[in-house]
Amino acid sequence: MSPSATAAPPVSGRIGLFGGTFDPPHIGHLLTGQSIAERRKLDQIWYVVANDPWQKSGDRSVTPAAIRLAMVQETCFWSRHPEFESRACDIEIRAGGPSYTADTLRSLSSVHRDAEFEVIVGSDAAAQLHTWQDSDWLSEHATFVVVQRGGQPAQAAPGFRVCAVEAPLLEVSSTEIRARTRRGLPITHMVPGPVAAVIEAHNLYREAS
């Protein structure tokens, strides 16, 4: 398995931080990460697993963080790429409590002083950056990579450092995967094989939320 990013020694280079609940991680996450790494010439993509995704935890039951981390670790190992490295990052799980991008970025920057981080967000999230925790600090210290899909313009909140990257439009989502699993439908080709094995082993998503 890929080691967690926070367990590794300090690193340098250009690193994309792709945060999410990853409940479960799927092929769309991988294609997005790969597209951004290639277009931004990143050295690594770190999939940052949220400990308590406060935007979602009140809407449904979220799979325990340790299991979601394991699925991301399996995904990174399964999807090894010759030009950049993918890692599962557990820093938000280690921190505990709700997960905020500003806290994560400050913590990672203090450890990996020679690294240049870019925060990957979707266009919907980019438009709401001014509402994020410590948004003033983020506007001054963070660089955001906004994922564009299907030629749609990326509308980011003013005052933030952003760049837009076109990514493949793939009609797959964690919500759909959970729903198909609950109904007993196959999820082949939607998730890596090792992720499907974790879902099966832990009997995930079988009960209605």
trRosetta pair geometry for C-beta under 8 A, 3 or more apart (Angstrom, degrees):
i j d omega theta_ij theta_ji phi_ij phi_ji
1 70 7.9 -55 -134 -146 148 66
1 73 4.5 24 -171 158 114 119
1 74 6.7 -48 -119 -75 98 53
1 76 8.0 72 -172 68 67 101
1 77 5.4 -94 -129 -46 42 142
2 73 5.2 -158 51 -151 84 72
2 76 4.1 -45 5 100 153 127
2 77 5.1 -155 -27 -60 87 80
2 86 6.9 -76 -103 101 166 75
2 87 5.5 -162 159 -126 129 57
2 88 5.6 129 88 9 115 91
3 7 5.3 -113 171 75 108 119
3 8 5.7 121 106 -62 128 97
3 87 7.2 -25 77 -143 62 106
4 7 4.5 83 67 3 92 108
4 8 7.4 -158 93 -16 51 86
4 69 7.4 -7 -95 -171 113 123
4 73 7.6 -54 -70 -89 70 113
4 87 7.3 100 -158 172 26 103
4 88 5.8 -59 -108 96 63 85
4 89 6.3 102 -169 -130 77 29
4 90 4.2 -33 -145 8 138 111
5 8 6.0 -56 -159 23 37 114
5 46 4.9 20 -66 -133 155 126
5 48 8.0 -52 29 -91 141 75
5 87 4.6 105 -71 129 93 136
5 88 7.1 -152 -19 94 86 36
5 89 3.8 -18 23 -104 127 87
5 90 7.3 168 36 16 75 62
5 91 6.9 -49 77 -32 104 102
5 108 7.8 1 128 -122 127 114
6 89 6.4 94 -25 -158 86 76
6 90 5.8 -102 25 63 117 77
6 91 4.6 139 -60 -78 133 82
6 94 6.1 -108 89 3 163 151
6 108 7.9 -100 -91 -101 88 81
6 111 7.4 69 -136 73 74 174
7 90 7.7 29 -23 40 97 117
8 11 6.6 16 118 -39 123 113
8 87 7.7 -67 -8 -140 143 151
10 111 5.8 -159 -98 154 90 72
10 112 5.0 165 -151 -106 78 57
10 113 6.8 -5 -160 17 138 76
10 114 7.0 89 153 27 113 96
10 115 7.7 -144 -176 -22 80 108
11 15 7.4 93 99 -61 122 137
11 44 7.4 20 134 2 152 153
11 112 5.4 -15 51 -132 68 120
11 114 7.7 -128 119 73 34 94
11 115 5.7 51 93 -73 77 122
12 112 7.3 -180 -79 -175 40 92
12 114 3.7 -34 -104 113 102 113
12 115 5.5 -152 -131 -74 33 62
13 42 7.9 95 148 -175 101 60
13 43 3.5 -36 164 31 137 158
13 44 6.5 93 99 2 129 98
13 114 8.0 48 -5 121 44 90
13 115 6.1 -12 55 -123 53 78
13 116 7.2 -102 128 31 28 84
14 40 7.1 -146 144 137 134 101
14 41 6.9 52 68 104 150 72
14 42 4.8 -122 112 -129 100 61
14 43 5.2 123 53 3 67 91
14 44 7.8 169 92 30 49 68
14 115 7.7 150 -95 -167 19 71
14 116 4.9 -26 -106 71 67 107
14 118 7.0 18 -176 -6 91 111
15 42 6.5 100 -114 -167 19 110
15 43 6.5 -46 -72 62 64 90
15 44 4.7 -11 -117 69 85 99
15 45 7.5 159 -164 -94 64 22
15 46 5.9 24 177 -7 112 110
15 112 7.6 8 12 128 153 155
15 115 5.3 -2 6 -176 125 120
15 116 6.9 152 22 75 73 50
15 117 5.3 -30 75 -105 96 65
15 118 7.2 174 88 24 45 72
16 33 7.1 165 96 -145 135 77
16 36 5.6 121 -133 123 166 125
16 37 6.3 -122 13 -81 138 73
16 40 6.7 108 -68 72 122 146
16 42 4.8 -35 -20 -122 103 166
16 44 7.2 -160 30 100 69 54
16 45 4.7 -19 67 -113 107 72
16 46 7.0 179 87 26 52 68
16 117 7.8 127 -108 -160 19 60
16 118 5.1 -32 -107 71 66 97
16 119 7.9 144 -161 -101 61 12
16 120 5.3 47 179 -40 106 117
16 145 6.5 -33 -131 22 110 147
17 46 5.5 -18 -110 69 60 103
17 48 5.4 18 -171 -21 91 130
17 89 7.5 -45 -134 33 85 161
17 104 7.3 146 -173 128 148 125
17 105 7.3 -141 18 -90 169 85
17 108 7.4 176 -88 32 136 171
17 117 5.6 22 -22 -169 116 108
17 118 6.9 -178 17 83 78 42
17 119 5.1 -27 66 -109 109 60
17 120 6.4 -170 80 11 49 83
18 29 7.2 128 149 -166 138 93
18 32 7.3 136 -136 108 139 111
18 33 5.5 -68 -36 -94 164 100
18 36 7.7 151 -76 51 117 150
18 45 5.8 15 -4 -176 122 101
18 46 6.8 171 27 84 74 47
18 47 5.2 -32 77 -106 103 59
18 48 6.6 165 76 14 42 80
18 120 4.5 -14 -96 55 72 135
19 47 7.9 140 -95 -169 26 47
19 48 4.1 -32 -97 71 76 111
19 50 6.3 77 -180 -57 97 91
19 92 7.7 79 -136 -24 111 149
19 99 7.4 179 -166 143 129 132
19 101 6.6 -131 -1 -97 163 94
19 104 7.3 119 -89 74 135 171
19 119 7.4 -10 -1 -156 111 91
19 120 7.5 167 14 63 67 81
20 25 7.9 114 90 -96 130 81
20 29 7.1 -126 45 -116 161 125
20 47 7.2 -45 36 -166 101 87
20 48 7.4 116 16 72 55 67
20 49 7.4 -35 74 -114 61 45
20 50 6.5 -104 122 -11 18 105
20 53 7.9 6 178 -99 39 135
21 49 7.8 47 -161 -156 21 66
21 50 5.3 -42 -90 42 53 121
21 53 4.5 -36 -86 -39 103 158
21 56 5.9 -37 -68 49 149 155
21 62 6.5 -105 -158 -142 123 121
21 68 6.9 -84 164 -148 59 153
21 174 7.1 -159 83 83 108 173
22 25 4.3 -2 -156 -62 102 84
22 29 6.9 49 -111 -96 92 165
22 47 6.7 74 -72 167 147 119
22 49 5.7 -70 36 -115 130 87
22 50 7.9 156 15 20 86 82
22 68 5.2 123 89 -176 94 105
22 71 6.5 178 146 88 108 114
22 72 5.2 20 158 -68 161 111
22 174 7.4 -171 -148 -90 22 143
23 62 6.0 -94 -96 -152 163 79
23 63 5.0 168 -136 22 106 110
23 68 5.6 -44 -83 -107 77 121
23 174 5.4 82 77 -180 59 142
23 178 7.4 16 131 -64 85 126
24 63 7.7 25 -76 15 72 158
24 68 7.3 -160 -119 -125 58 74
24 71 5.2 -109 -151 173 99 159
24 174 6.0 171 41 -132 42 97
24 177 6.0 -90 41 111 97 147
24 178 7.7 150 -1 -64 82 82
24 191 5.8 17 103 -115 129 142
24 195 5.5 132 162 179 136 120
24 198 7.7 148 -128 82 134 115
24 199 6.2 -66 -55 -72 153 114
24 204 7.3 98 -57 113 115 152
25 29 5.0 -81 -159 45 84 155
25 30 7.7 86 163 -43 105 85
25 47 7.1 22 -107 -174 138 154
25 68 7.9 118 -26 -167 90 76
25 71 5.4 168 20 130 101 105
25 72 5.2 118 -34 -93 145 69
25 75 4.7 -65 104 -46 144 160
25 174 7.8 -17 -79 -89 17 110
25 191 7.0 110 93 -137 60 98
25 192 7.8 -3 102 15 102 104
25 195 6.1 -126 68 -111 87 147
26 29 5.7 112 57 5 56 98
26 30 7.6 -114 114 0 38 92
26 172 5.5 -141 139 134 141 120
26 173 7.5 154 40 -163 154 9
26 174 6.3 -164 -12 -76 122 66
26 177 5.9 -163 -81 -44 135 148
26 190 5.5 -34 -151 158 117 75
26 191 4.9 -74 -116 -89 72 74
26 195 7.6 -157 -91 109 50 163
27 30 5.5 -55 -153 37 40 113
27 31 6.2 36 153 -18 72 105
27 170 6.8 -116 105 158 97 155
27 172 6.1 36 57 73 96 159
27 189 7.0 -14 -34 162 152 56
27 190 6.1 -126 6 -166 110 30
27 191 6.7 -134 -28 -90 79 26
27 192 7.4 139 -75 -46 74 66
28 31 5.9 -55 -143 38 32 107
28 32 6.2 33 157 -19 65 107
28 170 4.5 -165 -103 82 92 125
28 172 4.7 -171 -35 72 118 100
28 173 7.1 -14 26 -82 157 43
29 32 5.9 -59 -150 37 28 111
29 33 6.3 26 156 -16 65 109
29 47 7.1 56 167 -120 127 128
29 75 7.4 10 88 172 126 155
30 33 5.8 -58 -147 39 29 110
30 34 6.2 27 157 -18 66 109
30 75 6.7 -140 -72 179 109 111
30 79 5.1 -144 -137 -119 127 160
30 192 7.7 98 -44 -47 147 109
31 34 5.7 -53 -142 38 30 111
31 35 6.2 33 157 -22 64 106
31 167 6.9 122 126 -178 87 100
31 168 5.1 -54 153 46 132 125
31 170 5.9 96 55 -18 151 146
32 35 5.9 -55 -147 34 28 110
32 36 6.4 21 159 -13 64 108
32 120 7.5 128 146 169 111 139
32 147 6.0 -7 -151 -124 115 144
32 167 4.8 31 -122 -166 71 150
32 168 7.6 -122 -73 45 58 79
33 36 6.1 -61 -148 39 28 106
33 37 6.1 28 157 -19 66 110
33 45 4.4 105 -168 174 110 164
33 47 7.1 -47 -88 -72 147 97
33 86 6.6 67 143 -112 145 116
33 120 7.7 135 -102 88 66 179
34 37 5.8 -56 -144 37 29 111
34 38 6.2 24 160 -16 65 109
34 45 7.9 -86 -67 -14 38 157
34 79 7.9 -114 -62 169 115 125
34 81 6.6 166 -116 -88 100 151
35 38 6.0 -62 -150 39 26 107
35 39 6.1 10 162 -7 65 115
35 165 6.6 147 130 148 100 115
35 166 7.4 -102 171 100 132 55
35 167 4.4 146 80 -120 155 79
35 168 6.4 -171 -60 -5 143 82
36 39 6.1 -62 -137 45 28 101
36 40 5.6 1 172 6 68 119
36 42 6.9 19 126 0 81 135
36 45 7.1 107 79 -100 108 122
36 120 5.9 4 -145 -111 174 129
36 145 5.7 96 -148 140 124 150
36 147 7.2 -66 -69 -92 118 93
36 165 5.2 99 -110 108 76 161
36 167 6.8 -19 -48 -83 83 116
37 40 6.6 -67 -129 53 17 92
37 41 7.9 58 169 -114 50 6
37 42 4.4 -91 -133 54 66 108
37 44 7.8 -77 -122 151 118 8
37 45 5.2 -81 -68 -45 120 114
37 81 7.5 109 97 90 153 161
37 83 7.5 142 136 100 116 101
37 84 4.5 -137 179 49 136 166
38 41 7.5 14 -179 -73 25 44
38 83 7.3 63 -98 93 79 143
38 84 7.8 -130 -64 -4 57 133
39 165 5.0 145 88 -144 145 115
39 166 7.5 151 -89 47 164 69
40 118 6.6 -117 177 59 156 164
40 145 6.3 -53 -67 -108 149 143
40 163 7.7 127 -103 92 109 135
40 165 6.5 -56 -45 -86 101 144
42 45 6.3 84 109 -62 142 73
42 84 5.8 54 94 -130 79 145
42 118 7.2 -114 -96 37 122 124
43 84 6.0 167 178 -131 23 89
43 85 7.0 1 148 25 68 93
44 84 6.0 177 -90 -178 30 93
44 85 4.6 -23 -111 68 89 90
44 86 7.2 160 -163 -86 72 25
44 87 6.2 6 -176 3 120 109
45 84 6.4 69 -9 136 88 127
45 85 7.5 -167 31 94 62 48
45 86 5.0 -14 67 -111 97 74
45 87 7.4 174 90 27 51 66
46 86 7.9 159 -88 -161 30 50
46 87 4.9 -21 -111 70 74 99
46 88 7.7 92 -161 -156 68 7
46 89 4.2 47 175 -36 111 129
47 72 4.9 -154 105 -164 134 126
47 75 7.4 8 17 82 169 126
47 76 6.7 -148 17 -65 125 113
47 86 6.9 27 -16 -175 104 96
47 87 7.1 -167 23 92 74 46
47 88 5.5 -34 67 -111 101 55
47 89 6.4 172 75 16 42 85
48 89 4.5 -32 -99 75 64 121
48 91 6.7 -38 -140 42 101 99
48 92 6.1 85 170 -7 97 119
48 104 6.3 67 -168 -169 150 150
49 65 6.5 128 137 -162 117 87
49 68 5.4 154 -157 116 126 107
49 69 4.9 -156 50 -88 170 75
49 72 5.5 -147 -67 4 118 155
49 88 6.5 14 -23 -169 116 94
49 89 6.8 175 9 75 74 60
49 90 6.2 -9 47 -105 112 57
49 92 6.6 -154 87 55 54 110
49 93 6.1 7 91 -37 105 114
50 53 4.2 76 115 -70 149 86
50 65 7.7 -118 101 -116 49 105
50 92 5.5 -51 -131 114 37 153
50 99 4.2 -142 -145 31 84 159
51 65 5.2 -4 -134 -101 56 152
51 92 4.5 -147 -15 136 93 86
51 93 4.6 155 -90 -98 95 45
51 95 6.6 -140 -13 64 149 83
51 96 6.1 -155 168 -123 161 21
51 97 6.8 55 95 60 136 33
51 98 7.6 178 77 -144 99 10
51 99 5.2 146 33 -58 79 107
52 57 5.8 -19 -172 -46 77 155
52 65 8.0 -58 -54 -63 52 125
52 96 8.0 34 -12 177 113 44
52 97 6.0 -81 23 157 134 27
52 98 4.8 -79 85 -95 115 44
52 99 6.0 165 55 -13 60 83
53 56 4.5 4 114 39 116 107
53 57 5.7 149 73 -40 66 90
53 62 6.4 162 38 -112 106 158
53 99 6.4 -24 -87 37 49 119
54 57 5.9 -42 -117 21 31 113
54 58 7.8 27 -174 -14 54 99
54 98 4.3 12 -49 -134 126 115
54 99 7.2 -170 -8 37 90 66
56 59 5.4 -68 -161 35 54 114
56 60 6.8 -33 170 40 88 89
56 62 6.4 98 111 -76 107 122
57 62 5.4 -59 -110 -8 75 132
59 209 8.0 18 133 158 69 144
60 209 4.0 -28 -141 -157 103 145
61 209 5.7 -164 20 -131 86 85
62 68 7.9 -21 166 -45 94 141
63 67 5.2 -95 160 80 111 122
63 68 5.3 132 92 -55 111 96
63 202 7.9 82 -149 120 118 145
63 204 6.0 6 -104 -137 130 123
64 67 4.9 83 70 9 88 104
64 68 7.1 -164 95 -5 43 88
65 68 5.6 -59 -147 41 36 110
65 69 6.1 39 155 -22 70 105
65 93 4.7 161 154 -116 138 112
66 69 5.7 -51 -148 35 30 114
66 70 6.5 34 152 -22 62 104
66 93 7.4 122 -73 -160 57 145
67 70 5.5 -49 -149 32 34 114
67 71 6.7 36 151 -19 64 101
67 198 6.9 152 -171 170 88 118
67 202 5.8 60 -139 -92 139 173
67 204 7.3 165 151 -81 144 130
68 71 5.7 -51 -152 33 35 112
68 72 6.6 32 151 -16 65 104
69 72 5.7 -57 -150 38 34 109
69 73 6.3 38 152 -21 67 104
69 88 5.9 115 -164 166 74 134
69 90 5.5 35 -130 -98 138 105
69 93 6.2 -28 -62 -37 136 161
70 73 5.6 -51 -147 35 32 114
70 74 6.4 34 154 -18 64 104
70 198 6.0 165 113 -130 110 144
71 74 5.7 -53 -150 37 32 112
71 75 6.4 36 150 -23 64 106
71 194 8.0 163 -141 117 57 87
71 195 4.9 65 -157 -127 97 90
71 198 5.1 -152 -88 77 86 157
71 199 7.7 57 -104 -50 127 78
72 75 5.3 -51 -147 34 35 116
72 76 6.4 36 155 -20 66 102
72 88 4.1 126 114 -114 107 115
73 76 5.9 -54 -148 34 30 109
73 77 6.5 26 156 -14 64 107
73 88 4.4 -72 -74 3 65 153
74 77 5.9 -58 -148 39 31 109
74 78 6.0 30 155 -21 66 112
74 192 6.7 -174 128 91 96 130
74 194 3.8 -148 177 122 123 128
74 195 5.7 167 93 -66 126 65
74 197 7.9 -148 -164 56 159 105
74 198 6.3 -168 7 -31 158 131
75 78 5.7 -59 -145 38 28 112
75 79 6.0 2 165 -1 66 117
75 86 7.8 -86 116 136 82 140
75 88 7.7 110 54 -70 92 108
75 192 5.3 159 -114 16 69 140
75 194 7.3 -155 -64 73 45 111
75 195 5.9 30 -69 -58 92 119
76 79 6.3 -70 -137 47 24 96
76 80 7.7 64 158 -71 57 63
76 86 4.2 -156 -139 114 91 104
76 87 6.0 77 -151 -112 157 16
76 88 5.4 -136 -7 -34 141 84
77 80 6.7 -10 -169 -46 34 98
77 194 7.4 1 71 34 108 168
78 192 4.4 109 104 -167 163 149
78 193 7.1 171 -131 45 143 80
78 194 5.4 -157 -60 17 131 123
78 195 7.9 -92 6 -21 155 89
79 86 6.0 8 86 33 106 157
79 192 6.8 -108 -47 -81 96 140
80 86 7.3 -139 -103 32 42 104
81 84 5.5 2 90 56 125 69
81 85 7.5 -159 57 -87 89 24
81 86 6.7 84 12 -18 107 104
89 92 7.8 68 119 4 92 86
89 108 8.0 -3 -163 -95 141 128
90 93 4.5 -51 -172 43 84 119
90 94 5.7 88 127 -26 90 96
91 94 5.7 -54 -148 37 32 112
91 95 6.3 34 154 -23 65 106
91 104 5.9 117 100 -139 125 87
91 107 5.9 161 179 103 131 134
91 108 6.3 -77 -70 -68 174 93
92 95 5.5 -49 -144 34 35 114
92 99 4.2 27 -162 -119 135 116
92 104 5.8 -27 -71 -92 97 117
93 96 7.6 32 173 -68 33 46
95 99 7.6 116 69 -107 125 72
95 103 6.8 122 -168 138 163 127
95 104 7.7 -120 -8 -87 153 71
95 107 7.1 -120 -77 -54 128 168
99 103 7.7 -140 -162 62 47 119
99 104 6.9 30 -170 -49 88 122
100 103 4.6 78 74 9 96 108
100 104 6.9 -173 90 -9 48 88
100 132 7.5 136 -157 177 90 92
100 133 4.2 -44 -146 62 133 144
100 134 7.0 94 156 19 130 109
101 104 5.6 -59 -147 39 34 113
101 105 6.0 30 159 -19 70 108
101 119 6.1 62 -166 -142 129 147
101 132 6.4 -21 37 -177 117 139
101 133 7.4 153 38 58 73 95
101 138 6.8 50 100 -103 114 131
101 142 7.4 44 140 -111 117 159
102 105 6.0 -56 -144 38 28 108
102 106 6.3 27 158 -18 63 108
102 132 7.2 144 -29 137 105 110
102 133 5.6 -128 20 104 121 89
102 134 3.6 41 -80 70 179 132
102 137 5.4 81 -143 83 128 124
102 138 5.5 -97 -87 -60 98 97
102 142 7.7 -99 -101 -43 67 134
103 106 5.9 -57 -148 37 28 110
103 107 6.3 25 157 -17 64 110
103 133 7.6 -11 -18 109 96 134
103 134 7.7 132 -41 14 67 144
104 107 5.9 -61 -149 38 28 109
104 108 6.2 20 159 -13 66 110
105 108 6.0 -56 -141 41 29 106
105 109 6.0 28 160 -19 65 112
105 117 6.2 -177 -138 99 91 151
105 119 6.8 -51 -81 -67 126 122
105 138 7.6 107 36 -109 153 82
105 141 7.1 144 129 115 134 116
105 142 5.9 -44 -146 -94 171 108
106 109 6.0 -60 -144 38 25 109
106 110 6.4 27 158 -23 62 108
106 137 7.9 -11 -63 153 116 141
107 110 5.9 -57 -152 31 28 111
107 111 6.9 15 156 -8 63 108
108 111 6.0 -66 -153 41 34 103
108 112 5.7 -19 170 28 75 110
108 115 7.5 -69 151 76 99 137
108 117 6.3 88 106 -73 131 152
109 112 6.7 -70 -120 64 25 75
109 113 7.1 68 172 -104 59 48
109 115 7.5 -134 -115 69 56 96
109 117 6.6 -101 -75 6 90 132
109 141 8.0 -66 -44 169 169 126
110 113 7.3 0 -164 -74 21 83
112 115 3.8 4 141 9 116 129
112 117 7.8 103 86 -52 124 108
117 142 7.8 -50 100 -134 103 74
117 143 7.5 160 101 45 59 94
118 143 4.9 -52 -117 95 78 105
118 144 7.2 137 -173 -119 76 13
118 145 5.0 57 153 -25 119 110
119 142 5.5 -5 4 -173 129 118
119 143 6.9 153 19 83 78 49
119 144 5.1 -37 73 -107 94 66
119 145 7.0 180 82 20 39 75
120 144 7.7 139 -98 -163 17 63
120 145 4.8 -25 -104 68 66 107
120 147 6.7 50 -176 -43 92 105
121 125 4.2 -119 -176 89 112 124
121 126 5.1 142 105 -62 122 79
121 129 7.6 116 95 -78 173 103
121 144 5.5 -22 18 -163 117 112
121 145 7.2 146 23 73 65 53
121 146 6.0 -27 75 -106 85 62
121 147 7.0 -150 96 6 35 89
122 125 5.0 92 57 13 77 102
122 126 6.9 -134 100 -11 39 91
122 146 7.4 47 170 -158 15 68
122 147 5.2 -42 -109 52 53 110
123 126 5.3 -50 -144 32 35 118
123 127 6.7 38 157 -23 64 100
123 146 5.8 75 -91 179 63 107
123 147 6.7 -107 -32 74 75 64
123 148 6.5 71 -61 -99 122 55
123 149 7.6 -126 -5 17 122 86
123 152 6.7 -110 2 109 172 115
123 153 7.9 124 -139 110 141 44
123 154 4.8 -133 -110 -129 103 69
123 155 6.2 70 -177 35 102 69
123 156 7.8 -102 -144 -65 64 67
124 127 6.1 -55 -159 28 30 110
124 128 7.1 6 151 -1 61 111
125 128 5.9 -75 -156 47 37 101
125 129 7.2 70 148 -65 68 73
126 129 6.0 -11 -159 -34 40 110
126 144 6.3 147 -115 143 97 142
126 146 4.4 21 -74 -114 155 118
126 154 6.1 12 71 180 162 97
126 155 6.8 148 97 87 109 47
126 156 4.0 -67 163 -105 111 80
126 157 6.8 -161 156 1 58 75
126 160 7.8 -156 -161 79 81 145
126 162 6.4 83 -151 -127 123 146
127 155 5.0 26 -87 104 108 95
127 156 6.5 -123 -77 -120 46 25
127 157 5.9 111 -165 -50 30 76
128 131 4.9 -41 179 32 87 116
128 132 7.1 109 126 -44 81 84
128 157 6.7 -159 -1 -46 1 124
129 132 5.6 -35 -160 -1 47 120
129 135 6.3 130 148 -138 68 106
129 138 6.7 -138 -179 112 104 138
129 139 7.6 122 137 -76 119 84
129 144 6.9 -90 -97 -51 145 164
129 156 6.5 14 2 -169 131 86
129 157 4.2 -145 48 32 93 127
129 160 5.1 -6 110 -44 157 159
130 135 5.3 86 -151 -178 35 155
130 157 4.3 -162 -22 -173 97 152
130 158 7.9 16 -58 52 127 61
130 159 7.2 74 -88 54 104 123
130 160 7.9 -132 -61 -35 72 117
131 135 6.8 101 37 -64 10 143
132 135 4.8 124 62 -82 77 90
132 138 6.2 9 86 9 129 159
134 137 4.3 -23 168 34 104 119
134 138 6.0 114 112 -24 82 92
135 138 5.4 -55 -145 39 36 114
135 139 6.2 41 156 -26 68 102
136 139 5.9 -50 -149 30 30 111
136 140 6.8 18 155 -10 61 109
137 140 6.0 -69 -156 41 32 105
137 141 5.9 -16 166 16 72 119
137 142 8.0 68 123 -14 68 102
138 141 6.5 -79 -127 54 24 83
138 142 4.4 -21 -161 17 71 131
138 160 6.9 -10 125 -120 95 110
139 142 7.4 -17 -57 42 14 91
139 159 4.9 -14 -146 138 136 97
139 160 5.0 -97 -118 -91 75 68
139 161 7.7 129 -164 -4 49 75
142 160 7.3 -22 82 -156 97 100
142 161 6.9 -178 98 51 53 102
143 161 4.8 -56 -111 107 66 119
143 162 7.6 158 -168 -91 59 30
143 163 7.4 8 178 4 101 100
144 156 6.9 151 89 -133 136 139
144 160 5.9 14 13 150 128 123
144 161 6.6 142 18 89 76 62
144 162 4.6 -25 73 -106 100 80
144 163 7.6 170 90 25 55 58
145 162 7.5 153 -94 -157 18 67
145 163 5.9 -23 -114 69 65 86
145 164 7.9 129 -167 -114 57 17
145 165 5.5 4 -177 1 104 123
146 154 4.0 117 122 -169 134 143
146 156 5.6 -117 -67 -67 150 115
146 162 5.3 28 -20 -173 116 117
146 163 7.0 -176 22 86 83 33
146 164 4.9 -37 73 -103 102 67
146 165 7.1 154 73 21 48 71
147 154 7.6 147 72 -102 25 123
147 165 6.2 -35 -108 71 50 88
147 167 4.8 -22 -158 9 100 134
148 151 7.3 34 156 -118 112 10
148 152 6.1 -167 -161 70 83 68
148 153 7.2 -35 -126 -143 121 17
148 154 4.9 -92 -76 -50 97 103
148 164 5.0 45 -32 -178 121 108
148 165 6.5 180 19 81 89 33
148 166 4.9 -45 77 -98 107 56
148 167 6.7 143 64 16 50 75
149 152 6.1 4 70 30 59 109
149 166 7.6 129 -90 -155 31 62
149 167 5.9 -40 -84 70 80 85
149 168 7.6 7 -129 112 90 23
149 169 4.5 114 -177 -91 101 87
150 169 4.4 55 -55 -72 88 148
151 166 7.6 15 -81 -125 46 117
153 164 7.8 -55 -163 -121 54 163
154 162 7.3 -154 128 151 128 131
154 164 4.0 -179 20 -109 142 119
156 160 5.9 -110 157 66 121 117
156 162 4.4 166 -40 -7 177 172
157 160 5.8 63 78 1 86 122
172 176 6.3 -123 -155 62 51 136
172 177 7.3 48 -178 -50 92 100
172 190 5.2 -178 -148 -142 133 92
173 176 4.6 99 58 5 83 100
173 177 7.0 -147 96 -5 46 86
174 177 5.5 -55 -148 37 35 113
174 178 6.3 36 154 -20 68 103
175 178 6.0 -56 -151 35 29 109
175 179 6.4 26 153 -17 64 109
176 179 5.7 -58 -148 39 32 111
176 180 6.2 30 156 -18 67 107
176 190 7.6 -125 102 -154 108 147
177 180 5.9 -53 -144 37 30 109
177 181 6.3 30 156 -19 63 107
177 187 5.3 66 -143 -133 88 134
177 190 5.5 177 -97 133 106 136
177 191 6.3 81 -136 -42 144 116
177 205 7.5 -83 123 -118 75 173
178 181 5.8 -57 -149 37 29 111
178 182 6.3 32 154 -22 64 107
178 204 8.0 -81 -120 140 83 95
178 205 4.3 -144 -144 -135 73 129
178 209 8.0 34 148 -37 137 115
179 182 5.7 -53 -148 34 31 113
179 183 6.5 16 157 -8 64 110
180 183 5.9 -65 -147 45 31 102
180 185 4.1 -85 -165 72 86 110
180 186 7.3 -45 161 72 123 26
180 187 5.5 136 97 -76 131 91
180 190 7.7 100 50 29 153 166
181 184 7.6 44 -177 -70 31 23
181 185 7.4 -88 -62 54 24 69
181 187 6.1 -14 -66 -36 88 132
181 199 6.4 -102 -123 173 148 134
181 204 7.0 -1 143 99 157 77
181 205 4.1 62 88 98 132 128
181 206 6.9 -84 139 -75 96 53
182 205 5.4 -100 -55 153 81 84
182 206 6.2 142 -116 -145 60 23
182 207 7.3 -72 -125 64 103 10
182 208 6.2 92 -162 -82 141 61
187 190 4.5 -84 -176 51 78 123
187 191 5.6 18 138 13 117 105
187 196 6.2 179 81 -107 107 107
187 199 7.6 3 51 68 148 165
188 196 7.5 24 -90 -90 52 158
191 195 4.2 -107 164 87 117 128
191 196 5.3 146 86 -54 114 81
191 199 7.4 81 85 -16 163 137
192 195 4.8 93 61 4 80 105
192 196 7.3 -146 97 -5 43 86
193 196 5.6 -55 -150 34 36 113
193 197 6.5 38 152 -22 67 103
194 197 5.4 -50 -151 32 37 117
194 198 6.7 39 151 -20 66 99
195 198 5.6 -49 -151 33 37 111
195 199 6.5 40 149 -19 66 103
196 199 5.6 -51 -149 35 34 115
196 200 6.3 33 152 -18 65 106
197 200 5.7 -55 -148 38 31 111
197 201 6.1 32 154 -22 66 108
198 201 5.7 -53 -140 36 31 111
198 202 6.2 4 167 4 66 111
198 204 7.5 19 125 -4 76 134
199 202 6.7 -74 -145 50 21 90
199 204 4.6 -91 -144 47 68 114
199 205 6.7 -18 -157 19 109 113
200 203 7.4 19 -174 -74 30 44
203 206 5.4 -36 170 -8 85 135
